[in-house]
Amino acid sequence: MVYREKILKLIKGMSSPVCPPVYRHSVFIPGIGIVFPSEDDCIEVARMLNVEKDVCREVVNAYNNWLKVSYKTHYIVSISLIKYALSVDSGEWARQIELWQRLGMWEHIVMSDAMPYEDMPVYLAEHYPTLPLYTGFFPALEEKLKDKETHGIVILDENYRAMTLLIDVLPRAHMVYIDPPFATGREFAYDDKYTLPLWTVMMYGRMVLGRALLKTDAFFMLHVDQRADYIGRYLLEEVFGKGSFVNEIIWAYYSGGVPEGAYPRKHDSIYIYRQGHSTLSVPQRLKPKFQGKLEDLRKKGKLFEDDRGPYVWHNRGRGEKEYVYGPISDVWTDISIINNMAKERYGFRTQKPEALLKRLIESATSEGDALLDFFAGSGTTPAVAYKLKRQFVAIEGAPHGGFFYTHKGKTYTGMLGRLMEVIAGFGAHEPTGVSYTPYSAIVKVFVPEDNDSSVL
Ligand SMILES: C[S@@+](CC[C@H](N)C(=O)[O-])C[C@H]1O[C@@H](n2cnc3c(N)ncnc32)[C@H](O)[C@@H]1O
């Protein structure tokens, strides 16, 4: 048995998920296993686990070889931003139209059937200015766009590698939100067959990289459920340090499925940690006791207002103000999971509601700020970031990061397809979820060179 497999077996078999020497120094890479960036660390762990150390060089080499990848860059760009640069006689125009058709976007476009291809860009830019094109069809455009400012970045690669290799070109984020595999032991459109020890190893290195990509004052949010919440929190304490904890949001929802002999498990936790001195701006909500009573209080002249908002006056003691709006608490019961038939559902099983991301993003960031999600899935974070005028970096390693993917024999729209619809403002799913006004945008897409053709 080779060294790496031995370590993997040891980690999988550990009774405690938290084995600092291993998780601090090794990296778990799906499809490859455990690797070590440093030979010294590898030897140290070998010594601790009492396994032979002579193959450490091989394990370190595996890591270095895996890092040898170069990325191709493409763009998703609104037609109004490139209409005069667009050459339409390439034949690729037909492929672009086919993409719009597959995304249910083309049927929203009103245009004469007789319109020649060369007149289309100007016509479309005038009537559908935000309509996005994929430059994979128009390579000549890519040179023209390469120095332009982008509204977002999508990386279709394994997140540890992407963050390691692209750390210098990515913007520093005001907020990280991640919704990783929950260690359910199940297979979705992605693999979630993590044991807790392996999950620990997988998460730690990625959290450290995620932290390195934060601005000095920023938030890190980790979405988990009861399976790995305590380990996630433990790792966050370690990565961000004591005193960085801000909140545990309990997102409570209703869904079918009731276990026997236990209360139904109907909530996820979102741990919010702080870097620096950031403060959340917490939304205010009408207190339940004032629900349906404001009009009556106003009519009776009992509702007053100052710069903090409306209040009623109580005559007890020296008198006191009671504001009718108060901050929402850390238990959220007003956001439902997305039902399977909802327009918002892109077909992705573990897709999170846009309303949930909206609340998190608005409380932690302002317009123009940058967000990072390196377990991006169907792209809820970048979709809501765009809708709320935030920049985004979204990283996804599985095929559902691309335009389309097939799962159990059915084809669905993936993250890039979703972003096309979101930027256009129309398609098979959009508009849905968070309401917004579309605007013209440029999104840069990094794809490992050997995987370029898989995006479409
Ligand atoms: C729970 S889903 C995220 C769902 C997402 N929040 C949404 O609303 O669609 C977790 C995602 O992380 C991705 N993932 C898991 N391990 C990864 C890795 N090492 N690199 C990149 N993506 C990964 C999976 O493919 C999956 O899409």
The ligand as an SDF file (V2000), in Angstrom:
LIG
                    3D

 27 29  0  0  0  0  0  0  0  0999 V2000
  -23.6620   22.4140   -1.1720 C   0  0  0  0  0  0  0  0  0  0  0  0
  -23.0870   22.7170   -2.7690 S   0  0  0  0  0  0  0  0  0  0  0  0
  -23.1870   24.4670   -2.9160 C   0  0  0  0  0  0  0  0  0  0  0  0
  -24.5800   24.9310   -3.2720 C   0  0  0  0  0  0  0  0  0  0  0  0
  -24.6830   26.4070   -3.5170 C   0  0  0  0  0  0  0  0  0  0  0  0
  -24.5980   27.1700   -2.3030 N   0  0  0  0  0  0  0  0  0  0  0  0
  -25.9600   26.7360   -4.2540 C   0  0  0  0  0  0  0  0  0  0  0  0
  -26.8050   27.4710   -3.7310 O   0  0  0  0  0  0  0  0  0  0  0  0
  -26.1140   26.2250   -5.3680 O   0  0  0  0  0  0  0  0  0  0  0  0
  -21.3590   22.4410   -2.6400 C   0  0  0  0  0  0  0  0  0  0  0  0
  -20.6040   22.5860   -3.9370 C   0  0  0  0  0  0  0  0  0  0  0  0
  -19.2080   22.5280   -3.6980 O   0  0  0  0  0  0  0  0  0  0  0  0
  -18.5920   21.8940   -4.8140 C   0  0  0  0  0  0  0  0  0  0  0  0
  -17.2830   21.3850   -4.3900 N   0  0  0  0  0  0  0  0  0  0  0  0
  -17.0400   20.4000   -3.4920 C   0  0  0  0  0  0  0  0  0  0  0  0
  -15.7110   20.2300   -3.3300 N   0  0  0  0  0  0  0  0  0  0  0  0
  -15.1030   21.1320   -4.1460 C   0  0  0  0  0  0  0  0  0  0  0  0
  -13.7380   21.4430   -4.4130 C   0  0  0  0  0  0  0  0  0  0  0  0
  -12.7490   20.8120   -3.7850 N   0  0  0  0  0  0  0  0  0  0  0  0
  -13.4630   22.4160   -5.3250 N   0  0  0  0  0  0  0  0  0  0  0  0
  -14.4720   23.0810   -5.9510 C   0  0  0  0  0  0  0  0  0  0  0  0
  -15.7910   22.8320   -5.7330 N   0  0  0  0  0  0  0  0  0  0  0  0
  -16.1020   21.8690   -4.8300 C   0  0  0  0  0  0  0  0  0  0  0  0
  -19.5750   20.8060   -5.2160 C   0  0  0  0  0  0  0  0  0  0  0  0
  -19.3840   20.3730   -6.5380 O   0  0  0  0  0  0  0  0  0  0  0  0
  -20.9090   21.5180   -4.9790 C   0  0  0  0  0  0  0  0  0  0  0  0
  -21.3350   22.1310   -6.1510 O   0  0  0  0  0  0  0  0  0  0  0  0
  1  2  1  0
  2  3  1  0
  2 10  1  0
  3  4  1  0
  4  5  1  0
  5  6  1  0
  5  7  1  0
  7  8  2  0
  7  9  1  0
 10 11  1  0
 11 12  1  0
 11 26  1  0
 12 13  1  0
 13 14  1  0
 13 24  1  0
 14 15  1  0
 14 23  1  0
 15 16  2  0
 16 17  1  0
 17 18  1  0
 17 23  2  0
 18 19  1  0
 18 20  2  0
 20 21  1  0
 21 22  2  0
 22 23  1  0
 24 25  1  0
 24 26  1  0
 26 27  1  0
M  CHG  2   2   1   9  -1
M  END
$$$$
